[in-house]
Amino acid sequence: MTASGIATTAGTPRLAVVQHEDGCPPGRFEGWLGEAGATVSVLRPDRGEALPAPGSIDGLVVLGGSMSATDDDRCPWLPAVRSLLGEAVGARLPTLGVCLGHQLLAVAAGGAVAPNPAGRQLGVRPVGLRPPAQDDLLLGPLAGDGERLSVHWNRDVVVEAPPGAVVLAVSPDGALQAFRVGERAWGVQFHPEVDGSIVRSWAERDGTPPGHHAATLDGVRRRAGDLEATGRALATTFAGIVAGTVSPRP
């Protein structure tokens, strides 16, 4: 165990996963990253747990949450998470932001986040990969194998990409869906980590009438195999980037 609280195992990459609330856990990502050889430590800044210094870890994942990226009054740990993300970009630390994490990364790197003008994004949606994704270190393996699907459950979106960011995917309503900033930091608006039980828990706590999310839950059930393929590929590739076994294409 390092001074930052990150568990280590000799010869394995150290990966910190930042979780903001009980309802948005690492889900299947924790197992997939572990299977790919990473030592995963889940950190809870919402419970007062300290965040690591970029130099104490080999990779960073920041998960989603029900709060907005600048809800500092309600969630006083968010400035520290944004600071960590900004430091990670500068340090070329392999970093992945998921949903809220994607939005926090955008703000930390100079972008902007706001409620989606098109309304909430809910349900199973295609990952709208753009040409730059073909040669991207993380999203490249998702390209070229037909349509990729993932789960969306969000109100806010990145309305202004950070300066110098590469747009890698755009959702059907035109919102930024994935980007890379710097050499090794990625944000994805979708949820590659979830399974049906996590999405069901979101529906149950959403405060909408019973059955309101029936179509979304049915879509997650019917496309479970496709969703797992997207999530597993992303997790495995990211673990390879962290370990240094995935390199840029010649």
Sine and cosine of phi, psi and omega as CSV:
sin_phi,cos_phi,sin_psi,cos_psi,sin_omega,cos_omega
0.00,0.00,0.79,-0.61,0.03,-1.00
-0.99,0.14,0.13,-0.99,0.02,-1.00
-0.89,0.46,-0.41,0.91,-0.01,-1.00
-0.99,0.14,-0.09,1.00,0.00,-1.00
1.00,0.00,0.17,0.99,0.00,-1.00
-1.00,0.00,0.85,-0.52,0.04,-1.00
-0.93,0.37,0.62,-0.79,-0.03,-1.00
-0.77,-0.64,0.47,-0.88,0.14,-0.99
-0.73,-0.69,0.74,-0.67,-0.08,-1.00
-0.81,0.59,0.76,-0.65,0.09,-1.00
0.99,0.12,-0.01,1.00,0.00,-1.00
-0.91,-0.41,0.59,-0.81,0.03,-1.00
-0.93,0.37,0.60,-0.80,-0.03,-1.00
-0.99,-0.12,0.87,-0.50,-0.08,-1.00
-0.84,-0.54,0.85,-0.53,0.04,-1.00
-0.99,-0.12,0.74,-0.67,0.05,-1.00
-0.90,-0.43,0.87,-0.49,-0.02,-1.00
-1.00,-0.07,0.88,-0.48,0.01,-1.00
-0.93,-0.36,0.74,-0.68,-0.12,-0.99
-0.99,-0.11,-0.37,0.93,-0.05,-1.00
-0.29,-0.96,0.30,-0.95,-0.08,-1.00
-0.86,0.51,-0.63,0.78,-0.13,-0.99
-0.97,0.25,-0.09,1.00,0.00,-1.00
-0.81,-0.59,0.94,0.34,-0.03,-1.00
-0.99,0.16,0.12,-0.99,0.05,-1.00
-0.90,0.44,-0.34,0.94,0.03,-1.00
0.85,0.52,-0.69,-0.72,-0.06,-1.00
-0.95,0.32,-0.28,0.96,0.00,-1.00
-0.85,0.52,-0.65,0.76,-0.06,-1.00
-0.86,0.51,-0.70,0.71,0.02,-1.00
-0.93,0.37,-0.69,0.73,-0.01,-1.00
-0.90,0.45,-0.67,0.74,0.02,-1.00
-0.91,0.42,-0.64,0.77,0.05,-1.00
-0.90,0.43,-0.68,0.74,0.03,-1.00
-0.88,0.48,-0.52,0.85,-0.01,-1.00
-0.99,0.13,0.01,1.00,0.14,-0.99
0.96,-0.29,0.06,1.00,-0.02,-1.00
-1.00,0.00,0.54,-0.84,0.19,-0.98
-1.00,0.00,0.91,-0.42,-0.15,-0.99
-0.97,-0.24,0.79,-0.61,0.10,-0.99
-0.86,-0.51,0.86,-0.51,0.02,-1.00
-1.00,-0.02,0.83,-0.56,-0.04,-1.00
-0.93,-0.37,0.63,-0.77,-0.05,-1.00
-0.86,-0.50,0.99,0.10,0.05,-1.00
-0.90,0.44,-0.41,0.91,0.06,-1.00
-0.92,0.40,-0.30,0.95,0.05,-1.00
-0.97,-0.25,0.20,0.98,0.04,-1.00
1.00,0.01,0.09,1.00,0.01,-1.00
-0.96,0.28,0.63,-0.78,-0.05,-1.00
-0.96,0.29,0.54,-0.84,0.10,-0.99
-1.00,0.02,0.48,-0.88,-0.04,-1.00
-0.99,0.15,0.33,-0.94,0.22,-0.98
-0.98,0.17,0.57,-0.82,-0.01,-1.00
-0.81,0.59,-0.54,0.84,-0.03,-1.00
-0.96,0.28,-0.18,0.98,-0.03,-1.00
-1.00,-0.07,-0.06,1.00,-0.04,-1.00
-0.72,-0.69,0.27,-0.96,0.02,-1.00
-0.97,-0.24,-0.22,0.98,0.00,-1.00
-0.27,-0.96,0.35,-0.94,-0.08,-1.00
-0.64,-0.76,0.72,-0.69,0.15,-0.99
-0.83,-0.56,0.76,-0.64,0.08,-1.00
-0.90,-0.44,0.85,-0.52,-0.14,-0.99
-1.00,0.07,-0.06,-1.00,-0.01,-1.00
-1.00,0.07,-0.03,-1.00,0.02,-1.00
-0.02,-1.00,0.23,-0.97,-0.07,-1.00
-0.99,0.16,-0.23,0.97,0.00,-1.00
-0.99,0.15,0.20,-0.98,0.10,-0.99
-1.00,-0.02,0.29,-0.96,-0.13,-0.99
-0.92,0.39,-0.32,0.95,0.01,-1.00
-0.86,-0.50,0.44,0.90,0.05,-1.00
-0.98,0.18,0.82,0.57,-0.12,-0.99
-0.92,0.40,-0.55,0.83,0.00,-1.00
-0.90,0.43,-0.66,0.75,-0.03,-1.00
-0.99,0.13,-0.48,0.87,-0.09,-1.00
-0.75,-0.67,0.99,0.15,-0.18,-0.98
-0.93,0.38,-0.11,0.99,0.04,-1.00
-1.00,0.08,-0.20,0.98,-0.10,-1.00
-0.88,0.47,-0.65,0.76,0.04,-1.00
-0.84,0.54,-0.62,0.78,0.01,-1.00
-0.92,0.39,-0.59,0.81,0.04,-1.00
-0.92,0.39,-0.68,0.73,0.04,-1.00
-0.89,0.45,-0.64,0.77,0.04,-1.00
-0.88,0.47,-0.70,0.72,0.04,-1.00
-0.87,0.49,-0.68,0.73,0.00,-1.00
-0.90,0.44,-0.67,0.74,0.04,-1.00
-0.88,0.47,-0.66,0.75,0.04,-1.00
-0.91,0.42,-0.62,0.79,-0.02,-1.00
-0.89,0.45,-0.65,0.76,0.03,-1.00
-0.87,0.49,-0.74,0.67,-0.01,-1.00
-0.90,0.44,-0.52,0.85,-0.03,-1.00
-1.00,0.05,0.00,1.00,-0.04,-1.00
0.87,0.49,0.52,0.86,0.04,-1.00
-0.98,0.21,0.79,-0.62,0.07,-1.00
-0.83,0.56,0.85,-0.53,-0.15,-0.99
-0.67,-0.74,0.67,-0.75,0.06,-1.00
-0.72,-0.69,0.85,-0.53,0.11,-0.99
-0.97,-0.26,0.76,-0.65,-0.05,-1.00
-0.91,-0.40,0.84,-0.54,0.03,-1.00
0.81,0.58,-0.97,-0.25,0.08,-1.00
-0.83,0.55,-0.65,0.76,0.04,-1.00
-0.86,0.51,-0.63,0.78,0.09,-1.00
-0.87,0.49,-0.69,0.73,-0.02,-1.00
-0.94,0.33,-0.66,0.76,0.06,-1.00
-0.88,0.47,-0.66,0.76,0.05,-1.00
-0.88,0.47,-0.68,0.73,0.01,-1.00
-0.87,0.49,-0.73,0.68,0.00,-1.00
-0.90,0.43,-0.68,0.74,-0.01,-1.00
-0.88,0.48,-0.50,0.86,-0.05,-1.00
-0.99,-0.12,0.12,0.99,0.09,-1.00
0.97,-0.24,0.16,0.99,0.04,-1.00
-1.00,-0.02,-0.20,-0.98,-0.04,-1.00
-0.64,-0.77,0.53,-0.85,-0.03,-1.00
-0.79,-0.61,0.61,-0.79,0.02,-1.00
-0.40,-0.92,0.25,-0.97,0.11,-0.99
-0.84,0.54,0.64,-0.77,-0.03,-1.00
-0.91,0.41,0.85,-0.53,0.03,-1.00
-0.84,0.54,-0.43,0.90,-0.01,-1.00
-1.00,0.07,0.00,1.00,-0.01,-1.00
1.00,-0.10,-0.06,-1.00,-0.04,-1.00
-0.89,0.46,0.55,-0.83,0.13,-0.99
-0.98,-0.22,0.88,-0.47,-0.06,-1.00
-0.69,-0.72,0.63,-0.78,0.16,-0.99
0.98,-0.19,-0.12,-0.99,-0.02,-1.00
-0.99,0.16,0.83,-0.55,-0.04,-1.00
-0.72,-0.69,0.44,-0.90,0.08,-1.00
-0.94,0.33,0.54,-0.84,0.14,-0.99
-0.99,0.11,0.94,-0.34,-0.12,-0.99
-0.99,0.12,0.94,0.34,-0.06,-1.00
-0.88,0.48,0.67,-0.74,0.05,-1.00
-0.98,-0.22,0.31,-0.95,-0.05,-1.00
-0.75,0.66,-0.63,0.77,0.01,-1.00
-0.87,0.49,-0.34,0.94,0.01,-1.00
-0.93,0.37,-0.39,0.92,-0.05,-1.00
-0.84,0.55,-0.63,0.78,-0.06,-1.00
-0.96,-0.29,0.21,0.98,-0.02,-1.00
-0.98,0.21,0.61,-0.80,-0.06,-1.00
-0.88,0.47,-0.65,0.76,-0.06,-1.00
-1.00,-0.01,-0.75,0.66,-0.11,-0.99
-1.00,0.00,-0.19,0.98,0.03,-1.00
-0.80,0.60,-0.70,0.72,0.01,-1.00
-0.90,0.45,-0.31,0.95,0.05,-1.00
-0.99,0.12,-0.28,0.96,-0.07,-1.00
-1.00,0.05,0.52,-0.85,0.14,-0.99
1.00,0.02,0.01,1.00,-0.01,-1.00
-0.91,-0.42,0.52,0.85,-0.03,-1.00
1.00,0.09,-0.17,-0.99,-0.07,-1.00
-0.93,0.37,0.71,-0.71,0.10,-1.00
-0.96,-0.29,0.64,-0.77,-0.04,-1.00
-0.86,-0.51,0.49,-0.87,0.13,-0.99
-0.43,-0.90,0.18,-0.98,-0.06,-1.00
-1.00,-0.04,0.71,-0.71,0.14,-0.99
-0.91,-0.42,0.65,-0.76,0.10,-1.00
-0.42,-0.91,1.00,0.08,-0.10,-0.99
-0.38,-0.92,0.42,-0.91,0.10,-1.00
-0.96,-0.29,-0.69,0.73,-0.01,-1.00
-1.00,0.08,0.41,-0.91,0.08,-1.00
-0.61,-0.79,0.27,-0.96,0.12,-0.99
-0.98,0.19,0.91,-0.40,-0.03,-1.00
-0.99,-0.10,-0.22,0.97,0.06,-1.00
-0.59,-0.80,0.91,-0.41,-0.01,-1.00
-0.93,0.37,0.48,-0.88,0.05,-1.00
-0.87,0.49,0.48,-0.88,0.07,-1.00
-0.82,0.57,0.75,-0.66,0.02,-1.00
0.99,0.16,-0.02,1.00,-0.01,-1.00
-0.94,0.35,0.50,-0.86,0.06,-1.00
-0.98,-0.21,0.87,-0.50,0.03,-1.00
-0.97,0.23,0.84,-0.54,-0.07,-1.00
-0.95,-0.31,-0.43,0.90,0.00,-1.00
-0.41,-0.91,0.54,-0.84,0.01,-1.00
-0.74,-0.67,0.72,-0.69,-0.04,-1.00
-0.97,0.25,0.23,-0.97,-0.05,-1.00
-0.84,0.54,-0.45,0.89,0.01,-1.00
-1.00,0.01,0.14,0.99,0.08,-1.00
1.00,-0.05,-0.03,1.00,-0.02,-1.00
-0.97,0.23,0.51,-0.86,0.06,-1.00
-0.89,0.45,0.81,-0.59,-0.11,-0.99
-0.94,-0.34,-0.48,0.88,0.04,-1.00
-0.36,-0.93,0.59,-0.81,0.06,-1.00
-0.51,-0.86,0.28,-0.96,0.15,-0.99
-0.84,-0.54,0.69,-0.72,0.07,-1.00
-0.81,-0.59,0.70,-0.72,-0.15,-0.99
0.93,0.38,-0.40,-0.92,-0.07,-1.00
-1.00,-0.01,-0.48,0.87,-0.21,-0.98
-0.61,-0.79,0.48,0.87,0.03,-1.00
-0.84,-0.55,0.82,-0.58,-0.06,-1.00
-0.82,-0.57,0.54,-0.84,0.16,-0.99
-0.83,-0.56,0.69,-0.72,0.09,-1.00
-0.79,-0.62,0.78,-0.63,-0.01,-1.00
-0.96,0.28,-0.42,0.91,-0.04,-1.00
-0.99,0.13,0.10,-1.00,-0.07,-1.00
-0.92,-0.40,1.00,0.01,0.03,-1.00
-0.97,0.25,-0.19,0.98,-0.14,-0.99
-1.00,-0.04,-0.22,0.98,-0.20,-0.98
-1.00,0.07,0.36,-0.93,0.19,-0.98
-0.85,-0.53,-0.03,-1.00,-0.07,-1.00
-0.88,0.47,-0.58,0.81,-0.04,-1.00
-0.92,0.38,-0.60,0.80,0.03,-1.00
-0.92,0.40,-0.72,0.69,0.00,-1.00
-0.90,0.44,-0.61,0.79,0.04,-1.00
-0.89,0.46,-0.63,0.78,0.02,-1.00
-0.91,0.40,-0.58,0.81,0.06,-1.00
-0.90,0.43,-0.66,0.75,0.00,-1.00
-0.90,0.44,-0.63,0.77,-0.05,-1.00
-0.93,0.36,-0.50,0.87,-0.03,-1.00
-0.99,-0.14,0.12,0.99,-0.12,-0.99
-0.97,0.23,-0.29,0.96,0.02,-1.00
0.98,0.19,0.24,0.97,0.03,-1.00
-0.99,-0.12,0.28,-0.96,-0.01,-1.00
-0.87,0.50,0.49,-0.87,0.06,-1.00
-0.80,0.60,0.69,-0.73,0.01,-1.00
1.00,0.05,-0.12,0.99,-0.05,-1.00
-0.86,0.51,-0.58,0.82,-0.05,-1.00
-0.97,-0.24,0.37,0.93,-0.06,-1.00
-0.86,0.51,-0.66,0.75,-0.03,-1.00
-0.92,0.40,-0.64,0.77,0.02,-1.00
-0.90,0.44,-0.74,0.68,-0.02,-1.00
-0.90,0.43,-0.60,0.80,0.04,-1.00
-0.91,0.40,-0.64,0.77,0.03,-1.00
-0.90,0.44,-0.65,0.76,0.04,-1.00
-0.90,0.44,-0.64,0.77,0.01,-1.00
-0.92,0.38,-0.73,0.69,-0.08,-1.00
-0.93,0.36,-0.54,0.84,-0.07,-1.00
-0.96,-0.27,0.43,0.90,-0.06,-1.00
-0.83,0.56,-0.67,0.74,-0.01,-1.00
-0.90,0.43,-0.68,0.74,0.02,-1.00
-0.91,0.41,-0.64,0.77,0.01,-1.00
-0.91,0.41,-0.65,0.76,0.04,-1.00
-0.90,0.43,-0.63,0.78,0.00,-1.00
-0.88,0.47,-0.67,0.74,0.02,-1.00
-0.91,0.42,-0.76,0.65,-0.05,-1.00
-0.90,0.44,-0.70,0.72,-0.02,-1.00
-0.90,0.43,-0.67,0.74,0.01,-1.00
-0.88,0.48,-0.68,0.73,-0.01,-1.00
-0.91,0.41,-0.71,0.70,-0.01,-1.00
-0.90,0.44,-0.69,0.72,-0.03,-1.00
-0.91,0.41,-0.67,0.74,0.02,-1.00
-0.91,0.41,-0.67,0.74,0.01,-1.00
-0.89,0.45,-0.67,0.74,0.04,-1.00
-0.87,0.49,-0.60,0.80,0.05,-1.00
-0.92,0.40,-0.60,0.80,0.07,-1.00
-0.90,0.43,-0.69,0.72,0.01,-1.00
-0.88,0.47,-0.65,0.76,-0.02,-1.00
-0.98,0.20,-0.23,0.97,-0.02,-1.00
0.99,0.12,0.25,0.97,0.00,-1.00
-0.99,-0.11,-0.15,0.99,0.10,-1.00
-0.95,-0.32,0.87,-0.49,-0.08,-1.00
-0.88,-0.47,0.35,-0.94,0.07,-1.00
-0.85,0.53,0.53,-0.85,0.05,-1.00
-0.93,0.36,0.55,-0.83,0.01,-1.00
-0.89,0.46,0.00,0.00,0.00,0.00
